[in-house]
Amino acid sequence: MRPWNGLPIWENNEPLLDLPLALLRLEPHPYAQLGAPYGAEASPFRLRSGVIGRLLEAQATLQRSQPSWRLAIFDAWRPVAVQRFMVRHAIAEECRARGIDPAHQGPERQAVEEDVGRFWAPPSDDPSTPPPHSTGAAVDLTLAGPDGAPLAMGGAIDAIGPMSEPDHWEGAATADPNGEVATWHHRRRQLAEAMTGAGFAQHPNEWWHFSHGDQLWAWRSNQPQAVYGRVIEEGLVSSSV
């Protein structure tokens, strides 16, 4: 359980739509390349219509100060089956990175699961506790320069560890305001300011994750309920909870 999972969901039934061409997609999609089970017709580059509108607003705000920059979408809608696949993959990869047999059960494996759990939501099938991305309300994104290539942000999307926290580089940036670390921190702040200005809430552990309308957003924004529940499949949303 996450601290936001106790909040009620009053589904507003907004449709899940393809991202417009104005929003850059980072392709090929990394999870699809791994074999994540999206299904033949499903696309990870879809979000609720109101969330798309806010993304366009955030990009317009960003471009007022950085005209050649764009938001670059890494991942958007994620079915629960994909969430389950990616949680298993993330645990196995982190085990290998630490020299642990992924099949081994013990304290070291438990530590990996706990660390991965700070970044990957449980793949719950309970409609009252949907993973954020399964609602079509959450997006993982970064900044791209004029050539469409992602800018350095001081850590990769989905990296497991403290460097993924939004303000991880703040102290080092203060100590060396003209260094590369300060550039990373400043870019993270620019991304966060554009997104929060458009009504998004940021995941507390991830510089790249923002949402509007899901339970995490409601919790971080002091709202009494979420307005987006789990999208069971493309075009079909779950009942209000």
C-alpha positions as CSV (number, residue, x, y, z in Angstrom):
1,M,0.0,0.0,0.0
2,R,1.1,3.5,-0.8
3,P,0.0,6.5,1.4
4,W,-2.3,7.7,-1.5
5,N,-4.1,4.4,-2.0
6,G,-6.7,5.1,0.7
7,L,-8.2,8.0,-1.3
8,P,-11.5,7.4,-3.1
9,I,-11.7,7.5,-6.9
10,W,-14.6,9.1,-8.6
11,E,-14.1,8.2,-12.2
12,N,-14.9,11.0,-14.7
13,N,-14.8,8.7,-17.8
14,E,-12.5,10.9,-19.9
15,P,-11.2,8.9,-22.9
16,L,-7.7,7.5,-23.3
17,L,-6.3,9.2,-26.4
18,D,-3.1,9.0,-28.5
19,L,-0.5,11.6,-27.8
20,P,-0.6,14.4,-30.4
21,L,2.4,15.0,-32.7
22,A,3.3,18.1,-30.8
23,L,4.5,15.9,-28.0
24,L,7.8,14.0,-28.8
25,R,7.8,10.2,-28.2
26,L,11.0,8.5,-27.3
27,E,11.0,5.5,-29.6
28,P,11.4,2.6,-29.8
29,H,9.5,2.1,-26.6
30,P,11.8,0.5,-24.1
31,Y,9.3,-1.8,-22.4
32,A,7.8,-3.0,-25.6
33,Q,11.3,-3.9,-26.8
34,L,11.7,-6.1,-23.7
35,G,8.5,-8.0,-24.6
36,A,6.1,-6.4,-22.2
37,P,2.6,-7.6,-22.9
38,Y,0.8,-4.6,-24.3
39,G,-1.2,-6.6,-26.8
40,A,-1.5,-6.1,-30.5
41,E,-3.6,-3.0,-30.4
42,A,-2.4,-1.3,-27.2
43,S,-0.1,1.7,-27.3
44,P,2.0,3.1,-24.3
45,F,1.8,6.6,-25.8
46,R,-1.8,7.3,-24.7
47,L,-3.2,9.4,-21.8
48,R,-6.5,10.8,-20.6
49,S,-7.7,13.7,-22.8
50,G,-7.4,16.2,-19.9
51,V,-3.9,15.0,-19.1
52,I,-2.8,15.6,-22.7
53,G,-4.1,19.1,-22.5
54,R,-2.1,19.8,-19.5
55,L,1.0,18.4,-21.1
56,L,0.6,20.7,-24.0
57,E,0.2,23.6,-21.5
58,A,3.4,22.5,-19.7
59,Q,5.3,22.4,-23.0
60,A,4.1,25.9,-23.9
61,T,5.3,27.2,-20.5
62,L,8.7,25.5,-21.0
63,Q,9.2,27.0,-24.4
64,R,8.6,30.5,-23.2
65,S,12.0,30.3,-21.5
66,Q,13.6,27.6,-23.7
67,P,12.1,27.9,-27.2
68,S,14.2,25.0,-28.7
69,W,13.3,22.5,-25.9
70,R,10.5,20.0,-25.9
71,L,9.0,17.6,-23.5
72,A,10.0,14.0,-24.5
73,I,7.6,11.3,-23.5
74,F,9.3,8.1,-22.2
75,D,6.2,6.2,-21.1
76,A,2.5,7.0,-20.5
77,W,-0.4,4.5,-20.2
78,R,0.7,1.2,-18.7
79,P,-1.7,-1.8,-18.3
80,V,-1.4,-3.7,-15.1
81,A,-0.1,-6.7,-17.0
82,V,2.8,-4.5,-18.2
83,Q,3.3,-3.2,-14.7
84,R,3.6,-6.7,-13.4
85,F,6.1,-7.7,-16.2
86,M,8.3,-4.6,-15.5
87,V,8.3,-5.0,-11.7
88,R,9.7,-8.5,-12.2
89,H,12.2,-7.3,-14.8
90,A,13.3,-4.4,-12.5
91,I,13.9,-6.8,-9.6
92,A,15.8,-9.3,-11.7
93,E,18.0,-6.5,-13.2
94,E,18.7,-5.0,-9.8
95,C,19.6,-8.5,-8.4
96,R,22.0,-9.0,-11.3
97,A,23.6,-5.5,-10.7
98,R,24.2,-6.5,-7.1
99,G,25.6,-9.9,-7.9
100,I,22.5,-11.7,-6.5
101,D,20.9,-14.7,-8.1
102,P,17.4,-13.4,-9.0
103,A,15.9,-16.8,-8.0
104,H,17.4,-16.7,-4.5
105,Q,15.1,-15.9,-1.7
106,G,16.6,-14.2,1.4
107,P,17.5,-10.9,3.0
108,E,19.5,-9.6,0.0
109,R,16.6,-10.3,-2.4
110,Q,14.2,-8.7,0.1
111,A,16.3,-5.6,0.1
112,V,16.2,-5.4,-3.7
113,E,12.4,-5.8,-3.6
114,E,12.2,-2.9,-1.1
115,D,14.4,-0.7,-3.2
116,V,12.6,-1.4,-6.4
117,G,9.3,-0.8,-4.6
118,R,10.3,2.8,-4.0
119,F,10.0,3.4,-7.7
120,W,7.7,0.7,-9.1
121,A,4.1,0.6,-7.8
122,P,2.7,-2.9,-7.0
123,P,0.8,-4.3,-10.0
124,S,-2.5,-4.4,-8.1
125,D,-5.6,-5.7,-9.8
126,D,-7.8,-4.1,-7.1
127,P,-9.7,-1.2,-8.7
128,S,-9.3,0.8,-5.4
129,T,-5.5,0.7,-5.6
130,P,-4.5,1.1,-9.3
131,P,-0.9,1.6,-10.2
132,P,-0.6,5.3,-11.3
133,H,0.3,4.6,-15.0
134,S,-2.7,2.2,-15.3
135,T,-5.1,5.1,-15.0
136,G,-3.8,7.0,-18.0
137,A,-3.1,9.9,-15.7
138,A,0.7,9.4,-15.2
139,V,3.6,10.1,-17.5
140,D,7.3,9.5,-17.4
141,L,9.2,12.2,-19.4
142,T,12.3,14.2,-19.8
143,L,13.6,17.2,-21.7
144,A,14.8,17.1,-25.3
145,G,17.0,19.7,-27.1
146,P,16.5,21.1,-30.6
147,D,17.6,17.8,-32.3
148,G,15.1,15.8,-30.3
149,A,17.8,14.0,-28.3
150,P,17.1,13.8,-24.5
151,L,19.2,16.2,-22.4
152,A,21.4,15.0,-19.6
153,M,19.4,15.1,-16.3
154,G,21.9,13.5,-13.9
155,G,20.4,10.0,-13.9
156,A,18.5,7.7,-16.2
157,I,14.7,7.2,-16.1
158,D,13.9,4.1,-14.0
159,A,17.3,4.2,-12.3
160,I,17.0,2.5,-8.8
161,G,18.8,4.7,-6.2
162,P,19.0,8.1,-4.6
163,M,20.1,9.9,-7.7
164,S,16.6,9.5,-9.1
165,E,15.1,11.7,-6.3
166,P,14.1,15.1,-7.8
167,D,16.4,17.2,-5.6
168,H,19.3,14.7,-5.3
169,W,21.8,17.1,-6.9
170,E,20.7,20.2,-5.1
171,G,23.5,20.3,-2.5
172,A,26.2,19.6,-5.1
173,A,24.7,22.3,-7.4
174,T,24.9,24.8,-4.6
175,A,28.5,24.0,-3.9
176,D,29.4,24.3,-7.6
177,P,26.9,26.5,-9.3
178,N,28.8,26.5,-12.6
179,G,29.4,22.8,-12.8
180,E,27.7,20.0,-14.7
181,V,25.8,18.9,-11.7
182,A,24.2,22.3,-11.4
183,T,23.1,22.0,-15.0
184,W,21.4,18.7,-14.2
185,H,19.7,20.1,-11.1
186,H,18.5,23.2,-13.0
187,R,17.0,21.1,-15.8
188,R,15.2,19.0,-13.3
189,R,13.8,22.1,-11.7
190,Q,12.7,23.5,-15.1
191,L,10.9,20.3,-15.9
192,A,9.2,20.2,-12.5
193,E,8.2,23.9,-12.6
194,A,6.6,23.5,-16.1
195,M,4.7,20.4,-15.1
196,T,3.5,21.6,-11.7
197,G,2.5,24.9,-13.2
198,A,0.2,22.9,-15.5
199,G,-1.4,21.1,-12.5
200,F,0.7,18.0,-12.3
201,A,2.1,16.5,-9.1
202,Q,5.6,14.9,-9.0
203,H,6.3,11.5,-7.6
204,P,8.5,12.1,-4.5
205,N,11.2,9.6,-5.5
206,E,11.3,10.2,-9.3
207,W,12.4,13.3,-11.2
208,W,10.7,12.0,-14.3
209,H,7.2,11.0,-13.1
210,F,4.3,13.3,-13.0
211,S,0.5,12.8,-12.8
212,H,-2.8,14.6,-12.7
213,G,-6.0,13.2,-11.5
214,D,-4.9,9.9,-10.0
215,Q,-4.6,9.0,-6.3
216,L,-0.9,10.1,-6.1
217,W,-1.9,13.5,-7.5
218,A,-4.8,13.8,-5.0
219,W,-2.5,12.9,-2.1
220,R,0.2,15.3,-3.1
221,S,-2.3,18.1,-3.9
222,N,-4.4,17.7,-0.8
223,Q,-7.5,16.8,-2.9
224,P,-10.3,14.7,-1.4
225,Q,-10.4,12.2,-4.2
226,A,-8.9,11.1,-7.5
227,V,-10.8,11.5,-10.8
228,Y,-9.1,8.8,-12.8
229,G,-9.2,5.1,-12.0
230,R,-7.7,2.1,-13.7
231,V,-8.1,1.8,-17.5
232,I,-9.0,-1.9,-17.8
233,E,-8.1,-1.9,-21.5
234,E,-8.0,0.7,-24.2
235,G,-11.2,2.7,-24.3
236,L,-12.7,1.1,-21.1
237,V,-12.3,2.5,-17.7
238,S,-13.1,0.9,-14.4
239,S,-16.1,1.9,-12.2
240,S,-15.8,4.7,-9.6
241,V,-14.4,3.4,-6.3
